[in-house]
C-alpha cells in the first residue's frame, strides 16, 4: 500500500505539491481566529486556587491594574522645591492618562493632624511656595508616616513614587493596556526632558503586561531571522543541494502555517509562552526530511537512479519517521495535563505541527525532489562514524560501566532542583521593565507582596475593635518575620487617627475602645480626602472586610511559600475560620504555579510514556526491543534534570513541562537506530556486531544532523528575552545532547549484551 501510494506521488509530483499547498492555505485561513493576550493571569486556569483567591480580592477591593512612576533626582534628595513641583505636575498630568481612576503621591497624600481640640485632615505637601522650614516639616512628617515611608518615599528620602490606578474596560483590555503603556512612557519621557537631572522608572501590572508585548516583539525581531539563516546554512552545507534545502524549508513553513491555522480554527489564544511553539515546530519539522534525504543519498551512492532511490528511502524510513512523529506528538500532547493553559496550547500546537511535517515530508518532499535539481551529498562523517562503531563494539563493557556511573551520579542530583518563579525575572535585562522594576524593588518599595482579605462579618463590622485588634496582632506577627519589608493595613491608619484625635498623645496609638469611634474616625478621614481618593485599598466598600498587604524583600519563591504557610498556621491558631483567608497576589500565584504544574505534569508524562511504550513494542513487534528502547529515552531525562540541578538548581513552570516535551523528541534517535539495526538483522541476516556497524553507517549521519538542528533551535531559544523560553530551550538542548550520547555510547553496548541470538 505504501509503495503504491509513493508511486502515485512520484507519478504526479505537481499534483501532490499542489494538494499540500492547498491544505496549508486552507488551514492558514483560520489564522484570523487566533487570539493573543499579554495578561499575566493567562498562565492560570480558572481552577487554580491562587488565581481564584486573587480574583476574589479583585472583586472585593480595587483592582490592581496600576503603574508606579519612581522619580530619582540626581542630587539624591526628593525634598527640594523643584522635585516636589515635578511630583505635583506629574500627579496632575497622571489624571489625564487613559482610564486613570486614582493617583497617589506625596503631592496629594493627606494625613490627620491635631489642631487644638480638633482633628484636621490636610495635604502632606502644602500648596504654594515652600521655604526651607516648610520643606523640613514635610520631610519630617513624610519620613515619620508609615503609610508614606517605604511606599511613596524611599526610607532615605532619595526616591519618590507616583502610583496611578486604572479601571480597564471589560472588553479590548489588550488595546487598552497598549494605549495606557504608550501614554505612560510618553509622560515619563516628557518629565525627563523637562528635568534632565531626574530619572523616571516605571513598573506595575500594566507595565508587566506591556513587557510581555515587548518580549514577543524582541523575539520576532532578533530570534526568528537568525534561526532561518542558520537553518539554511546548516542544511545547504550538509546536503550541498539548493533544491533539497529549499524543499525542506518550505516544509517547515507549511508545518508552522498548518499548526497555527488549525489553532486559529480552534479559537486558541496565544501568549508569550505558547507563541514559542513556532520555533519548536521549525526545529522539530526538520528531522523527518533529513532522514528521508539521507536515505535517498545513501541509495544514490549505492547506484540507484533518482526514482528508485527515493522509493527505497521512503520504504526504509516511512515506519521510523511515522513512529518518531507519533512519539513526539504524544510527548507534546502530554502537556495537556499542565496546570498552566498556555503550555497546554503549546503542546497541542506543536503536536499539530509535527503531524503536518510528517505528512508533508512523505508527500511534498519526494514530489519536490522529483521536479527540482536535487542531487544530495551526505558522505561526510561516514569514516568517523565507522570508527565510532568499532570503538563502541571494542569498549562496550567499559562504556556500560561508565554510562551506569554517569546515570547514577547525575540522577542523584535531581533533588538539588528547587521550585520557584519570580515574575520580574521572567524578562531579560535587555527589557526596560526588568531594569526599572529591580531599581524600584531595591531603592523604593518591594514589588513582591502577599495580600490577605480578612472577613469581619456583616457590613460595617470592620469597625469592631475586637476584629481590629486581631488584625493588628497579625500585622505585628508579619513585621517580626525576616522576609517582610513592611505591612499595609487599615489598623495603622486607625491607630494614627486615634492618636491624633487625642491630641497626639502616644498612649492613644492603639485601636479605639469603641466601635462608634473607630467608625467616626474612618468616616471623617475618608470624607476629608480630595475627589478620586478613597481607602478601598484597605477596606471594601461596605466595610465588611479588611485587606492586609505584606510587602516583601526580594526573596526566592520557596521562602515566599514558606512565609505564606507559616501565616496560615498562625491564622488557624489565632483567628476564626470565617476571618482567616488564603494569601494571594501576582507574586504568590507564580510562587505556587511551578510546583503545582510539576505535579500535574508528572501524570501527563507518565501517560505519554505509557503510550510511547506501547507504540514502541507494537512497532518493533518485539517486547524485548520495545522495552529496551525505553531505557535510553528515560536516561537522558534523568541525567538532564540532574545536570540542571547542579548547574542552575531552580525549576519553574516552563522547565516543569520539559520532561513531557523532550520524552517524545529523544525517542527519535533510539527509534531510527533500532529500526536500522533490526532491519539489518532481519532482512539481511547480519550478526549483532555487523548490524550495529550497518546501523551507524546508514543512520548515524542523520542522527548527528537532526540532533545538531534540534540543539541549534533550542539553544537559540536561550537568546529569547523571556526567561521561560530561555530555560525551556536550555534544558531541552541539554537533554537532546545527552540523548545522542546515550544512543551512540550506551544503547549499542546494551543492545549487544541483550541481543546475542
N, C-alpha and C positions, 0 to 999 in steps of 0.2 A: 504493500500500500504506500509506504513512504517513497519507494523507488519510483512508483508510478506518479506520485504527486510531484516529486522533484523533476521528473522528466517533463511534466506539463509546464512547470515553472520555467525550465530552460528552453522549452519549445516556443513559449510565448513570453519572453522576458519583459517586453514593453507593457504588456497587459498586466503582468504581475506587479511591476513597479507602479503602474497607474492605480491599481487596486490599493496598494499600500499607501500611496499618497492620498487617495480619496478617503480611506479610513481615517488617516491622520487629520485631514481637513474637516471631516465630519465631527471628529472628537474636538478639534480646536474651536469649532463653532460654539461649544459650550463654555469657552473661556470667559465670556462676559458674566457668566453666573458665579464666577469666583468672587468671594468676598475677601476683604482684608481688614484686619484690625491691629491696632498698636496698643490696645488696652492691656495693662499688666494682668488684670483679672481673667484674661483669656486662658491663662495657664491652669485655671482651677475649674473643676467640674462643679455643677450645682450640688452634687452630693458631698463635696469636700466640707468637712465640719468647720475648718478655719475660715473658708470662704463664706459659709452660711453665717458664722458669728460676725464676720466683718460686715456683711450685708445688713444684719440686724442692727449693728451700731449705726450704719449709714441711715437706716430708716428712722431710728430714734433720735439721732443727733444730726448735726450738719454734715453733709458730705465733704470729704477731704480732697476735693479737686482744687489744688492750690498751687501758687507759685511763691517762692521765697526769694526776694532780692536781698543779697548781702552786700553792703557798702563798706569798703575798706579804704579809708583815706591814707595816703602815703605818709602823712605826719603821725599816724598811729593814735589819733585822738578823735573820737566821734563828737565830743562836746566843744565844738567850735561854732561860731556863728555861721560860717559858710556851709559846714557839713549839715548842721541842723536845718538850715534853709533848704539844702538839697533834699533832705529827707522829707520835709514838708511838701516841696514841689513834686517829688516822686509820689508821695501819698495822694496828692490831689490828682495827678495825672493817671494814677492806677485806677481810680474810679471810672475813668473813661475807657478802660480796656474792655474788649468784648466779653459779655456775660459776667462781668465783675459783680459780686454780691456783697463783699465786705473787704475793707482794707484795715490792717492793724500795723501801727508803727509807733515810734517814740512821739511822733508829731501829733497823733490823735489818741494816745493812751490816756485814759482818765483814771484817777485814783481818789480815794476818800481822804480828806484832811479835816482836822478839828479846827473849828472857828469859834472859839469860846465854848458856849454850850451847844453849838450847832454842828451838824455833820455836813460837810460840803464835798461834792464830787467835782473836781476840777482837772483840766488837762495837765499832764506832766510837764509839757513844754509850753509855757505861755506864748501867746501870740505877740507880735511886735518885736522891737529891738531888745536884745538881751545884753545886759552889761556883764562884767566879769563875775559879780556877785550872784547874779541870776543863773549864769552858767554853772557856777559851783554848786548852787542849790539843786539845779536839775540833775547834775551828776550824782550828788549825794542821794537824792530820792530814787533815782533810777537804779543805782548800784544796790541800794538797800531793799528794793522791792523784789521779792522772789518771783513775781509774775512777769518781771521785765528781764532781770539778770538771767543769763543762760537761755534766753528765748529771743527777745528783740534786741538784746545787748550782750556782747561778749563780756565775760567776767572781768577782763582787763580794760574794758571800755574802748577797744581799738576797732571793733567791727559792730555794725548795727544792721538790723533786718527790717524789711517791709514785707508783710505777708498779705497776699491777695487771695481771697477765696472766690471760686466761680460756681455758678449754677448752670451746668451744661444742659443743653436740650436733650430730651429723651431719644430723639432721632438725629441722625447725622452727627453723632458725637465725634467721629474721626475728623470731619472737616472743621468742627468747632475747635478741637484741640489744636489743629494746624493753624487755624486763624489766631487763636489766643497766643500760641507759641511765637508766631511771627510778630504779632504786636508787642509781646513782651520783649523780644530781642531788639526790636526797633527802639523801644523805650529805653532799654539798658544802653544801647549804642548812643542814644541822644544824651543821656546823663553823662556817659564817659566823654563824649565830645565837648560838653559844656564844662566838665570838671576833669581835665587831663590828669590831675593828681589823685584821682579816685578810681578804684577798680570796682566793677559790679560783677557779682557771681550769681548764678541762677540755679535753683533746684526746685523740687516739689513734684507732686503727682503728674501735673500737666507736662512738665519738662521731662519726666520719666517716659511718658507716652511718646513725646516728640523724639526722645533719644532712640526709641525703637525704630522710628522712621529714618532717622539719621544713620542708624546702623545698617539698615537694609540698603539705603542709598549708597553707603560706603562700599558694601559688599558687591553690589551690582556694578559699581564703577571700577573697583580695584581688584576684585576676585575673579569674576567670570571671564573677562577678556584674557588675562594671563593663562587661565585654565585652557581655553581653546587653543591658544598659541602653543602651549606646552604639549597638549594632546596631539595637535597636528604635527609638531616636530618629532615627538616620540614615534608615532605611527609611520610617518614618512621615512624617518631614518631606519626604522626596523624593517619595514616591508619594501622600501625603495620603489614604491608604486603610488603614483598620484591618484590613479583610479581607485585602488583599494582604500587609500586613505580618505578620499572624498566620500566614497560609499559608506565607510564606517562612520564618519562624522555626520552624514545625512541620517543614518540610523539613530545616532544619539539625539539629534534634534527632533526626529519624528517620535522617538520614545518619550521625550520630555513633553512634546506637544500633546501626544495622546493622553499621557497621565494627567497633565494639568487641565486639559479639555474635559476629560471624564470627571475630574474633581469639580469642575465648574458645573457640569450637568447634575452632579450630586449635591451642589449647593454648599461645598466646603468653604469655610472661611480661613484664610491663611494668616499667619503672623510671623514674627521674627524667627521662630523655631521651625515651623513647618515649611517655610519658604526655602530652607536649605535642602529640601528634598530634590530640588532641581539639580544641584551639583552632585548629589549622591547618585541620582539616576544617570547623569552624564558619565560618572565614574564606573558604575556597575555595568552599564549597557555595552561597554567596550569588550567585555570578556567573551561573550558569545561569538562576536565577529572575529576576534583574534584566534580562537580555537579553530574556527572554520577556515580562516585564511592560512593558518599554519598547516592544517591538514591538506589543504589544496596545494600549498607549496611543496610539501613532502611528496605528495602524489605526482607532482610535475617533475620533481627531482628523480623519482623512480621511473620516469619515462612515459607517463601517461599524457595524452592530449588534454586540452583545456576542459572539454565537457566530461570525459571520463574522470579526470582528476577532481572536478567539482562534485560529481556524483559520489565518488569514493569518500571525499571529505565529509559530505553530508551524511552518507551512510554510517561512517565511523563515529561522527560527532553528534548525530541527532539525539541519541539517547542520553549521553552525558550532559549535553547542553540543556536538554529538557529537564533532566534531574537537577542540575545546578540551578536552573531558573526556578524550579519548583521549590527547592530547599531555601533559596534566597528569599523568595516571596513568602514562604511560611515563616521564616525568621522575622521579616518585617511585619507580617500580619499578627505575629505575637505581640507587637507593640499596642494592639487594641486593648490589652489588659492594663495599659498605663493609666495612672490616676490623673494625668495631665492631658487634656484634649488635643493640644497641638501635636503631641507625639503620636497619638492615635492617627491623626490626619497624615502626619509624615509617613508612618508605616504603610498606610493604605495607598498613598500616592506613589511611594517608591515601589510597592508591590505591583501596582498597575504599570508603572514604567518598566519594571523587569519583565513582566509578561509581554508587553508590547515589543521590547527589544528582542525577546526570544522569537516572536513571530516574524519580525522584520529581518532578523538575521538569517532565518531559514527561507525567506521568500525574496525580500528586496535585495539582499546582498548577493546571492548567486545570480539573480537576474541582472544586477548591475555589473557583476564580473563577466557576464556573457557579452554585454554590449560595449563595455569600456575596455580600453587597452590596460590590462591589469595583470601583467606578469609580476608575481610576488616572489621576493627573495628572502628566505629566512634561515640561511645556512650558518649564520653567526652563532657562535657559542656551542656548537654541537660537540666540538672536541673537549671543551671544558665540562660539558655535561657527561660525556663518556668517562672522563677521568673521575668526575664526582661519583658516578655509579660504581666504578671499580673501588674507589675509596670506601664507600658505604658498605659494599659487599665484604671487603677485606677487614674493615674495622667494625663490623656490625655489633659484636659483643661490647666493645668499649663504648660505642655510641648509645647502646641500650642503657648501660650503667650511667653514662653522663647525662642522658636525657631524663632518666628517673631522678637523679640527684637534682638537676635543674628544676624539674617539675615540682619536686617536694619542697625545695628551698623557696622558690618564688610563690608557690601556693600558700606556704606558711605566712607570707607577708600580706595576704589579703586582709587579715584582721587589722592592719595598720590604717586602712581607709576609714575616714570619718565623714558622716553625712553633714552637708551644710551648703546653703546658697545664700549669698548676700546680693540683693538685687542691684546695689550700687556697683558691685564688681562684675555684673553681667556685661559691662561695657568696657572697652579698651580705653587706655589713656588718650588715644587719639581723638576721642569724642569729648566735647566740651562738658557734657553733663557729668561724666566721671570726675574730671578735674575740679569742676566747680563744687560738686557735692562733697568731695573729700576735703576741700578747703573749708566749707561751711561746717562739716562734721568736726573738723579739727579746731576751728577758730571761733565758731559762734554757738551752735547748738547741735545736739545729737540728731541724726537722721534715722536711727533705729529706735523704734519705740514699740510698746505693747499697751493696748488700751483695754480697760475693764469697765463695762457698763453695769453698774450696781443698781439693782432694783430696790426702791424704797417701799413700794406698795402701791397705794392709790394715789390719785392726783393730789399734789401738794405735800406728800409725805416726805419729800426730800428736806423739808424744814424741820423734821423731827430731830430733836437734839440727840436722842439715843442713836438714831441712824447715822447722824453726822459724826458722832464720837467713834462709832465702829469704822466708818470710812477713814477717819483721822488716824486711828490705830493702824489701819492697813497702809496708809501713806507713810507713817513713821517706820513701819516694818520695811517698806520698799527702800526708804532712804538709808537704811542700815546695810543694804545689800551692796557688795563691791562692784557689781556691774552697772549700777544705776547712777546716772548723772544728775537728774532732777526729776521731780514728780509734780504734775499739774493736776489740781483737784479743786473743787468748789470749797472745800474746808479751809484752805489757806485764805481765800477771799473773805469768807465769813468771819474767820478769826481776826483778820486785819480790820474789817469793818466794825467788829465788836470792840476792838481796842480803840479805834478812832472815836467811836460813839461815846466811849467812857473817858474822853479827854486825853487819849493817847497813853493811858496807864498800861504798862507792860503786863500787869497782872491779869488784864482782861483779854490778852491774846489767847483766847480759848473759844470753844464752842459756846454760844449763848445758852443760858439756862432754860429759856422758854422757846417754844415753837413760834409763838407770835413775834418775838423779837427777831428771830432768825428770818422769818418771812418778811418782816418790815425792812430789815437791813438789805436783803437781796432786792426787794421791790424798789426801794429808794435808789439803790445803786443802778439798777437796770433802767429806771425811768430817767436817770440823770445822764445817761450815755447819749452821745450825738446820734443823729439819724444813721441807720445802717449798722450800728454796733449793738451787740447783744451778748448774752452769756450762754448761748446754746452749744458752745463747745464744752461747757462744764455740766450743764443740766439740760434735760429735754424740755420741750415746750410746756407740758402740763406738770412739770416739777415732780415727776414720779420716779425718776432715775437720775443718777449722777455718774459722770464719766471720770475715771482715774486714768491719766495718761502717764506712762512711765517711760521717760527718755533715757536711753542707754548710751554708754560709751561704745566706741567701735569694738564689737566682740564677734567671735565666731557663732554660727547658728546653734551649735551644740550647747554653748553656755546660755544662749537665749532660751532654748528649750528647757534647760535645767532650771533657770530662774522661773519660768512660767510654771513648771511642775512644783517648785517649792511654794510659789504663790497659791497654787490650787490647794496644796496641803494646808497652808496657813488659813485660807478662807474656809476650808472644810471644817477646821477646828474652831474658828472664832466667829464665823458669820453663819447666818441661817441659810439653808439651801435655796430659799427664794431670793436672797440678796447676792450670793456668790455668782460669779459669771466667768465664762472662759475668756482668756485673753485673745485679742485679735488686733491685726494691723497688717499692712503690706509686709512688714518685716517678718512677723510671726507666720504668715501664710507661707512665705518662701522658706522659712526655717524648718517647717514640717513637711513640705512637699517632697523633698528628696527622699527621706526615709519612707514616707507613705508610698511614693512611686516605686521605690525599690521592692517593697513588699508585694505590691500588685504585679510588678513585672516579673517577680520570681515565679509566680504561677504561669504567666504568659510565656516565659522562657521554657519552663518545664513542658508546657503544652506543645510549643513549637518543636522542642527536642523530641518529644514522643512521636509527633507526626513525621519528622525528618527521619527518625529511626525506622519507622515502618516503611517509609518510602525507599530508604537505602536497602533494606532487606528484600523488598519486593523487586527493586530494580536489579540487584545483583543475583536474585534468585538463590541466595545463599545466606543462611542465618549467621554463619561464621564471618563471612566478608562484611555483611551488613553491620554486625555488632563491632567488628574490628574497626570499621570506618568511623565509628562514633568517638573512639578514643582520641585520635588526632584532631577531632573537632572540639572536644572539651578541653584538652590540654592547653591550647593557645589562650582560651578564655581565662583559665585559672592562672596561667603564667602572666598574662597581660594585666589582670587586676592586681596580682601580687607586685609586679613591677611598678604599677601606678601607685600602690601603697607606699613603696619605697621612695619613689621619685616625687610624688605630689602629696599623697596622703589625704586628699579631700575629694569626695564624690558628691555630685549634685544631681539635680533632676535629669540633666542631659546624659551624664555618664551612667545613670541607673538603667537606661534603655539600651546601652551598648551591648550587653550580653545577648539579648534577643536579636539586635541589629546585626552583630557580627557572626552569630551562630550560622545563619544561612549563607554568609559570604565565605567563611573559612571552609565550609563543606566543599566548595567548588574545586579546590586543588586536590582534595582527597578523592573526590568522585572521578576526576579526569585521570589521575594517576592509577587508581584501582581499576578503572574501566579499561585503560590501555593494557594494564598488567593482566587482567582477566581475559581480554581478547587474545593476547599473545599466548596465554596458557591454553585456552580452549580451541581457538581457531587454528593456531599454528603449532600447538603441541610443544611449546618451549618449556624447558625446565625453569624452576623458580628464578635462578640467578640470571639466566638468559632473558626471561620475561621481564625482569626488572630492568636489565640493560635496554631492552626494546622500549619499555615504557618511558625511561629517561630520554631516550633518543627521540621518541615521537611526540611527547607532550611536555618535556622539560622546558623547552624554549617558550612554549605558550604560557606555561605556568609562571615563568620568570617575567614575561612581558605583562601578563594580566596583573600580577602582583605589583609590578612597578607602576602600572597605570593606577591601580587602586590606591597604592601608597601615595603617589603624587596627588591624586584627587583629594584624599583625606588630609594630607599634610597641608594642602592649600587652604583647607577649611580652618586650619590653625591660624591663618593670617586674617581671619574674619575679625571685625570689631566687636563681635558678640561672643562673650565667653562660653556660652552654652555650645555654640558651634565650634569654638576652638577646642574645648575639652572633648567633645564627641569625636572630632576629627583626629585629635592626637591619640586618644586611647584606641580608636578603631585602627588607625595606621599601625600602631604598635602591635596589636593583635594580629593583623594581616602579615606583618613581617615574621612574627613568631610562628604563625601557621605555615608559612613557606618553609621555615627552618625545620619545623616538626615533620612536615611531609617529605622533605628531602633527606633528613638525617635520622629521624626517629621511626617513622612509619615503615620504611623499607626493611630495617633490621627486624622489626616486629613482624612484618609480613613473612620474611624468610624463616623466622622462628616458628610461626604457626602454620605455614603452608609448605609442609615437607613432602606431600604426596607427589 
